[in-house]
Structure formats: C-alpha cells, structure tokens
Amino acid sequence: MGIVSAEKLIYEYQRHDENGDPIGAKRAIDEVDLDIEKGQFIAILGHNGSGKSTMAKHINALLVPTEGTVLVCGMDTKNEELLFDIRKSAGMVFQNPDNQIIATVVEDDVAFGPENLGVPREEMIKRVEESLRSVGMYDRRKDSPNKLSGGQKQRIAVAGIMAMKPECIILDEPTAMLDPTGRKEVLDTVQRLNREEGITVILITHYMSEVTKADRVIVMERGRIAMQGTPREIFSRLDELAELGLDAPQATILAHKLREGGIPLPKGILSAEEFVEAYRALPEAYRVTDPYERLPKEVETSVTKLSEDEAPLIEIADVSYTYSPNTAYEKQAVKNVSLQIRKGEFVCLIGHTGSGKSTLIQLLNGLEKPTGGKVLFKGEDINGEQYDRRLLRSRVGLVFQYPEHQLFESTILRDVCFGPKNQKLSEEEQLLRAKEALRLTHVDEELWNDSPMELSGGQKRRVAIAGVLAMRPEVLILDEPTAGLDPKGRDEILAEIKRIHEEAGITVVLVSHSMEDVARYADWVHVMDKGSLLYAGKPSVVFTHVEELERIGLGAPQVTYIMRELFPQASAPKSEFITVSEVYRALSLKGDF
C-alpha cells in the first residue's frame, strides 16, 4: 500500500435550484482506484470540472467519500479523529492563496503551520527563512500579505506548506498566478523537496511543461482516470490529449507537426533541450540553414505609436500611484508611467509578479485614483470632478484576477444579468445579453441556474468574463483571464475575445504571464518592471530582449528559445519567431502548418 491509496472512490455533491432546494446529486468522482508510492512525483491533468481538485481535497481529508475509501499514510479519511494527523501528513496549497493566508505579517503566516505542529522555535525560524528564500519572498517577510499581488500571495501560501515539511504536498494550480521565473522557482523548490527529502508531490496543473519531470501523469475526465503513464508516454498521445481538452509543451507539438510533415524526429519530445538535440542529430537534408533571413527587418519599439493627428482611446500621462501614503506600509506601485492605447487595439501588459500591472489597469476605469498624473478616456480626465465614473465602468469593463471577487448572486444567470440590470436595460434585454455572453464563454447551459460559488476556479473565471461581456463594453480589460483554465478553455476564451475584438471593434487590454498567449494574440506589448514602463513594441520585437525579460522575471515562448539555440549566429535578430506555426514554417520542408 502506498502513501495515498483510493479504492472505488465515489463523491457526489448536491445541486440546488435558485431557491436553495435540492435538485439531485452530481457525481464528481466516479469509482477511482489510485495508488501513490512514498516519494513519487505525481502530476494530475484534466479539463476544468474533470474532478482534479475534488480528488485533491479527498487526499487532504477536506472531503469525505460518498462511497469507497481513501487512505493517507494508512489513515482512513472518514475517521474524524485522524483529521489532524492526516492534514499534518498531507499539506495542501490551494488555487487561491487568500483561502489560506491568515496572518498580518508574511513571516508570521509562514510560521503558523510549524508553530501549530509544535516545532521548536529555532527550527521554526530556520524553516520560515528557507521556505521564503526558496520562493523568492524573503525580502518581503515583514510586509502585510494584503499589500502583495496575487502572485506574491501564492508564493507565501506555497512557503507556508513547505515550512511544515509534510510527508506529502498537494498543489492545486500553485503557479497559476505566477510569472515565468516565479513558476520555475516554485517548481524547482518542489522538485528539490521531492528529490532530496523524499517528500511525495501531487501536482495539479494546466501548464503542460510543469509535468515533464513527474514520475507519473494521471489524466482525469468526468471524474474518472482516462489516461496514466510516464510524461513521455502521455505526450506521445497528442490526439487523445486534444480530445480531453489538453495540449502539450510547445516543443512536443512542434516535433509532432514536423514529424507529420516528413521530418524524422522522435516521438514524445518533452523539452526545448530535447528538441534541439534531436534536430541537430537529423541528416543534413532535413535541416534549415538560416531561417532568420525570412523575418522582417524593421524595428518598431516606440512607447508612443500614434500619429500626431490620431487621438488615443485611452491615455495614461505621467501616472504614479502609491499605496497607503504617509504610513509604515507606504509603497509606490506605479511610477511615472505614460502610454497610449488606440481604439480597436489588442494590447498585452506583461511584467513580473508585483510589477504594478494590476494596479495600472485599475487606474484605467477609475477603481483607483492616481496620486500623480492623469488618466484620459476619449480625451477626458476620468478623475475630473464632473466625470461620470459609473458610466465609464460600463464602457471600460474589468475582469479581476480572482473571479470570486465579482461573483455574488444566487445563480450564474442572475450574476451575469447584474451588469445589464445596472445599465437600466429591460429584463428581456438583460436575459438576452446574459445568455449570449454565457454562450460566448462556453458556460454549459445546464449550470446556468446553479450557484456560481459551486463552480471550479476555471468555470468561475468564464462566468466573470461573461458578466463583463454582457455589458458590451468599448474596452475589455482582463487581468490573467486564463489562470485556472484548462488548455482548451484557455484557447476558447482567448479565441472568443479575439473574435469579439475583431468583429465588434472592442479594444482589449490583457494582463498575462503566459508569453505564448502574448505571442499569439497581442498587437502591441507594454513591459512593466518595478512599477515603471520598461519598453513597448510589437511582440516579435519585444521577445528579442530575451535576456532582459528573464532578468525581470519573464522570458519568451519555448519555441523562441529553440530557435535561438539552433541558430546562435542570429542571437540578436531584429525580430523573433514567437509561435509554433511560425517556427514550423521556418523548419518545415512543406512550409505550411
């Protein structure tokens, strides 16, 4: 018997109508058998609603089986007297760090777990320091968690569990809100704990590249285990993964497409390093000499990109913002930022966790007022005394980092109707717009009368986006809209946003930590660093600054690294290959993706 085992596990939860009356049970876990050995690194994949998080909560004894058995270190999770020991043995990091951060000082929060376990003071201090350093948050140990960004809070939550040194760590989308460097730091730390200290790791993620070093990958579908095997075995079955709403690392997809196009690359390539090695080993007839010759040579990196006679839709003029001025918690989040956004543009805002991105977008629709400078919408100062900021917020819609913060009605349909209702539309028009928005965001119609609080994190995000789209804004601002979404859901949401952007002419401002999404969708990219605007430009130009992006906690798409490694003679090109389709065309014998 392993450290975690489940036998014929079934879990059902009761669904309720808008009046709170039960309308039947829904099966979330359906006769799962599972055995995890001590010291293994297990990755669990699956689309939103497949049962991943429900499975994780059973391992931590937050849920009790409807039928069947779950044993953790030999302890039955149905035995209430063993709950403390089970949770001491199996620590859990949730999707949303606000669910588990309780102290008013960072280091006190990380110390909370070890203190409750009776760890001696000297050992506790050592653990807190090690954990905070491992997630890159030691310098913020004296800060209040309330003053941290969402991604920084997630690092604190991870550090809090690490400091307890449980036998098993369960991580439910722990890196969803982290920048690329933060994701790497957390995963490197978790892998080190697994490798050097023998801690069992169960990782739930939608980042396919995070599972490539796992011992075993489990893929869930409708509460059952649909696939399991080593990462190489799983990622050799791309068609099956696609049917389950998943994808694979860019290197894996690129190799698969090239192999289909006649280039004899091996199956199951998992990383950029493996791709480069395999490509260099190909016979010369299959290799390209200098693909960079095909790229455009022009460079456009001006922060101001409008002609003199073209007025911006949104203009930020020398804007600064300071949290809690003249107090011990004073912190300047935005420093003298100036930028312009054109009507109908698809803009991406990128930067490390805590760089000021979320603060900046809250200035765009008047949720926060700058401590210096001006924010203009169609040439008018939105913070002027006579300006109607209520009307502004129906024109400039904002989807927050955490969808739970803007969901509150008893049913999904009522929640999405809330914006149109405040626009004084008729009930008929409210319902029309709400249903249209829910269909656009692919929220299953059978869920519309359910409570939004019963949804998975990814489903909540779709509903939050629908609530803003239902108001038909001129500008749609999205703060990490794909965090918590499975690959299929991510692609569907972004494709729909892109379609709405193109067909309705809506201006889109997207905050993202996914360099791959930025590369695929952005017309223009603004790069933030420590509250300031570092530079701006087209994505293909921005990603030429790979080393500088890495220095500030970002990076480039995986395929960009592949091309730079394969063709080092072009290490400083004027523009980069940034998408799988671009690299495929550059390396393919056929030229079509």
N, C-alpha and C positions, 0 to 999 in steps of 0.2 A: 504493500500500500504506500502511495506517495504522500507528499506533504499536503496535497489537496486532492481529494477524490470526490466525485459525484456519481451517484447511481440512480438511473431512471428519474432524474430531477425534472419536476414539473412545477412551474409557477404561473398562477393566474391572478390577475387583478380585476377588481370590479369596476365596470364602467357605469357612469351615471348620466342622466339627462340634465337639462338646464335647471330643473327643479331640485336636483340632488337625489332623485330616485334611482335605484339600481336598474340597469337595463341589460344585465348579463355580464358574464366574465369574458375576458380576453386572455388567451394563453400567450405568455411572453417567452417562456422556456418550455420546450416540448420534448420530454424524455431524453435528456442529455446524460451521457456517460462520459466521464472525464477523469484522467489520472495524471497528475503533475508530480514529477520526482523532485526531491530536495535539490536545490542548486541549479535547476533548469532556468533558462530564459525563454519564456513563452510569449508569443505575440498573438493577440486576438484581433481579427479583422471582421468587417461586416458593414453593410449599409446601415443608415440610421433606422432604428427600430428593429434591428435584427436580433436583439437580445444580449448584446455585449455588456452593456452597463448593468443590466439586471443580473447577468451571470456574475459580474464582479461583486455586486452587493451581496450575493449569497456567500461568496468566499470570505467576506468581511463580516458576515452574520448580520448585516443590516436588513436583510430579507430572510424569511423562513420559508422553506419549500412548502408548496401546496401538497405535493406528493414527492416521494423519493427521499434521498439522503445526501447531505453534503458533510464531509469530514475535513477538518483543518487540523493538521498535526494530531490526527486521531480523535479529535473532539467533535462531537455532533453539534452542528449549529442550531439544532432545535432545543438544545439544553440551555435554558436561560442562565443557569448557574455558572456556565462556562463562557459567557459572552465576553467578560473582561479578558480572560486568558486567550480567547480566540482573536480578539482585536489587538491584543498585545503581540500576538504571533504574526498577524496579517494586517499590516498598516495600509491604508488606502489614501491615495491622492485623487481628489475629485476633479471634474471638468471645470467647475467654477471655484476659484480659491476663496471667494467670500463665504462659501459654505463651511470653511474650516479655519479661518483666521479669526481669533477672538481677542487677542491682547492689543494693547495700545502702543506697544513698542515692539519692533521687529524681533530683537533677540529674546524678548520675553515670550513671544509667541512660539519661537522655535524651541525654547526651553520647556514649554508647557508639557509636552509629551513625556520627555525624560524625567521631569520633576514628578509627574504623577506615577511613574514607574518606580520611583524611589532611587533613582540613580544618584550616587554621591556627587556633591557639589563640584569638586574639581573635575571629575569625569564629565559632568553635565556641561560645564563651561567649555571643555575641550571639544565635546561633540557639537555644541552650538557653533563654535568657531569653524570647525572643519566643514560642517554642513553648509554654512553661509558662504564660505570661501568656494566650495565646490559648485555652487550655483551662481557665483559672481555677485553676491549681495552683501558681502561682509562690510563694505563701506557704508551701507545703509542700515546697519544694525541698530542705531539709536533713533531711527526715524519711526514715525507712526505709519502703520500699514495703510491707513486711509489716504495718505499722501502719495502712495505709489500707484503706478499704472497697473492695468490688468495683468500684463505680462510679468511685471515685477512681483505682484502678489502671488502669481503662480509659482514663481521660484521660491518664495517664502514657504508656501504650502509644501512643496517638494522637500525643502530643507527640514521642515518640521517632522516629516515622516522619517527622513534619513537619520535624524538625530536620535530616534527611538531604536534604531537598529533592529527592526523586526526580523523574523526568520523569512518572511515573505512580504514583498512590496507589490501592491496592486496599483497601477497607474492608469486612470481613466482619462485619456486625452490630456496628458500633463503638459504637453508643449503646444497646445492649440493656439495660445495667445503669445507665444514667444517669438522673438526674431530668430533668424537662422543661427547666429552664434549662440544665443541662449538655448535653442533646441539642442545644438551639438554639446554644449556644456552639460546640460541635464542628462542627455543620453549617455555621454561619456562617463559621467559620475555613476549612473545606474549600472552601466556595464561593468565598471570597476568594482562596485559593491558585489555584483553577481560573480565576477571572475575571481576577485581576491579574497572576499569574505564569505563566499558561498551562499549569499542571500538569494532566495528564489525570487524571480521577477516575472510578473504578469503584466504585460503592456498592452493596453487598448489604444489604438491609434488609427488615424486616416492618412498619415504620412507613410507611404509605402517604403520610402528609403530607410525609415527607422526600424524596420523589421528584418533587414537583410542579415543582421548578425545574431538573430534569435536561433535557439536550438530547434524550435518547432513553431510552426504557424498554424493557428486554428482559424478557419473561416466560418462565420455563422450566417444563417439565413432562416428567417422566420422561426427563431427560437431553437433551431437545430444546428448541429455541426455538419456543414455542407462539404468542407474540404479540410484536410490537415496533412502536414508533411514538412519537410525542411523548406527554408526560403527558396532554394533553387528549384525544388520540385513544384512548389506553388507557383512561382513566377515563370515556370515553363508552360503554364496552362493559361495563357493570357485571354483566350476566348471565353473560357469558363469564368474567369475573374470578371470580365466585362459583363457577362450575363448576370452576375451577382452585384453589379453596380460599383465594382472596384477597378483599380488600374494597377500600374507597376511603376518602378523608378524609370525616369526618362531614358537612362542607359539601356534598360531592359527592353523598353518599347522600341527604341531606335534600332537596336540589334535585331529585334524580331522583324521589323519592317524591312531592313536591309537584307535579311536572310530571305524573306519572301520575294525580294527583288533580285535575287540571284547571287548575292554576296555570301560566301560560305562562313558566316560567323557562328560560333557555338550557341546552343540553347541555354537559357537561364542565366545570362549575364546579369549581375546584380549591382554593379557599381561603375562609376566613371573609370576607375583604375583598371577594372577587368575589361572594359570595352577598349580602352587604349591599348592594353597588352594584346588583346585578340586581334584588333585591327592591324597593329604593326606586324603581327605574325602572318597576315594574309599574303598570298603571292602578289607580286608587283602589279600584275594586270588588273587587280581589283582595287588598288589604292589610288587616291587622288593626290596630285602634287601640291597645288596651291589654290584652295577654294576661295581664299580671300580676294582673289582677283575679280570675283563676280559681285562683290559687295559694293554699294555706292560709296563714293569717296567724300561726299560733302559732310561737313560737321555743323551741327546746329545745337548750341548749348546755352543760348541766351536765356536768362531768367525772365526777361520781358520779351514776349514773342508777338505782340500786336503791332500792327502798323499804326502810324500816327492818327489816321482817320477812323480807326476801328475801336469802338468803346468796349471795354470788358464787361461781362455779365457780373462777375464778382472781382473786386479788387481789394487786396489787403495792403495797406500803406503804412510801412514802418511800425508794425504792430508788436507790442510786448504784452505779456501777461504774467503777473506774479500772484502765486497762491499765498494766502494768509500774510499779507504785508504787515510789517512792523510787529511781528510776533516771533517766537522762537522757531516756528515752523515755516517761516518765510522761504519761498523757493520760486525762482524765476523759471517758468516753464516754456515761455516763448520770448525770443529776444530779437527785436527789430527786424521782423520778417516782412518782406514785400513780395507779392506775387499777383498774377492776374490769371483769370480763368475765362475763356471765351464761351459764348453760347454754343451748345451742342458738342462740347468737347468731352472726351473721356480721359480724366486726369487721375493719376495714381500718386498717392502720398506715401513715401516709404521712409523708414528710419528705424533705429534700434529701439528696443523697449525703453520707454521713458524719454524719448527724444522730443516729445511735445506734439506729436501728431494728433492725438485725441483731443488735447486742449485746443489746438488750432481749429479743428473742424467744429468744435462747439462755439467758437467765436463767429463762425460763418452764418449761423442762423440766430444769433443773439442769446443763446443759452448762457454764455459767459460774456462779460463786457471787458474789452481790453483796458489795461492800465496805462497804455500808451498807444498812439497811432489810431488809424481809422479802418473800419470795415465797410465797404461800399457795395450795395446791390443795385444794379442798373443806375449807378452814379449817385445814389443817395446813401447818406450815412445811416446805417441801421441802428445806431445808438443815439441818434438825434432825439430831442425831446418830443417831437411831433410824429415820429415814425411809428407805424403800426406793426409791432413785432409779432403780434398774433397772426396777422395776415402773412407776414414774412414766413412763418413756420409752416404754413400750408403750401407756400411756394418753394421753400427750401427744406425738404424733408430729410430727417436724420435717423438712421438706424444705428442704435448704440452697440457697443462692444458686447454687452450681455443682454440678450433679448428678454430675460426675465424682468429687467428693469422697466420695460414698457408694455408688459402683458399683465392685465389685471381683471378683465371681465370674466363672467361665469362660463362663457363658451367662446370658441375660436371665432365663430361668425360675428358675435357681438363685439369682440375685441377689434376685428378688422373694420367693422362699421363705425367705430368710435371717431376716427378722423373725419370721414364724410359727414357724420352727425354734427360735429363741431363746425363744419362748413355750412351748416343750415340747409343741407340737401333733404329732399323728401325721403321717406322711408323706402320707397320703391327704388330711388336712385342710390341710396346707401347700400341696399342689398345687392343691386346690380354691380356696383363698383367693388364691393367686398368679394363677391363670388368671382368676378373677373380677376381680381388680384390673387385670390387663393388658387385659382386655376393656373395663373401665370407662374406662381411659385411652387406648383405641384404639391399642394397640400391635399391629401386624399379626402374626397368628399365625405366619406363615412366618418371622418374625425371632426367635421365642422361643428357638431353640437357637443363635442367633448370639451372639458376644461383645458385651457392652454397649459395649466400647471402640471398636467399629467403627461405632457409630451417629452420626448427626448430633447437634449440640447440642440441638436441639429434641426429638429422639427420646429422648436420654438423660434429659431432664427428665421425659418421660412415664413412663419406667421408674422413675426415682427416686420420683415421686409414687405409682406403683403399689406400690413396696416399702413405703411407709408405710401406704397404704390396706389392704394385705394384713394388717396387724396389727389392723385395725378399732379405731382409737383413739377415745377420747372427744373429744379435741381434736386438730384438724389445723392445724398451723402451716406456712405456706408463704411462703418468702422469695423473692419475684419468680418465681412458678412459670411465668409465661407468657413470660419473657425467652427469646428464641431460638425461640419457637413462631410458625408462620405464623398468619394471622388465623383460619382455620378451626380449626386445632389449639387456638389460644387460646380461642376461643369454646366448643369442645367440652369442653376441660378445665374451664373455669370453670362451664359449664352442668352438667357431671357433679358437680363439687364442690358446686354449689348444690343439685343434686338430692339428693345424699347428705346434705348438711346438713339439708334439709327432711324427707326420708323417714326417716333414721336418727337425726335429732336431734343430729348431730355439731356441736360448736362449731368454728367456723372463724376463724382469725386469719390474715389475708392482708396481707403486705407488698407494696406495689406502687408503681411510678412512673407507672402508667397511670391518669390521672384519669378516663378514660372507663370503665375497668373498675370503679373505685371507685364511680362514679356508678350503675352498673348493678346492682352486687351487694351493696354494704355496707348493713347495718342501722345501723351506727354507725362513726364515723371518729375516730381519735386522730391528732393532728397533732404531729409531733416537730420541734424546732428546736434545734440545737446541744446535744443531749443532754437537753433538757428537754421536758416535755409542754406545748405551747403552748395548745391548747384541744381540745375534743372536741364532737361533736354529730352529728346526722343529716347525710347527705351534702348534701341540699338546703340546709341551713343553713351547713355548712362552706364551701360554694362561693359563699356571699355575700361571703366575705372574699377576693375575687379579688386585690386589690392586696397584701394581706398575704401571701397564698400565693405570689405572684410574688416578693415580697421575700425569701422564704426558699427560693427555687429551685424552686417548684412552679408551680401555675397552676390552670386549670379546664378542663373539657371544651370542645372547639371550639364546640359549639352554645351554650354559656353565653355565650361572647364574642359570638356572633352576636346573641343576644337583648339583651344589654346595649348593643350598638352600635345596634341597630334601635330600641330603646325607652329612650333615655337618661333620660327623665323618671322612670324607675323604677330609677335607678342604685344605689340602696341598698335593694333589696327584702328582706323578712324571710326569703324562701326563693327558690331559683333553679330555672329549667328546666335540667336537667342531662343529659338523654338525648335521642337523636334522636327517639324516639317521643313524648316529652313536647312537644318543640318542634314536631313535625309536627302534633300535635293542637291546639297553640296557634295555628298559622298556616294550617292546612288549612281548606278550605271544607267538607270532609266530616267532619272530626273524628276519623276512625278511621285508625290506622296500617296 
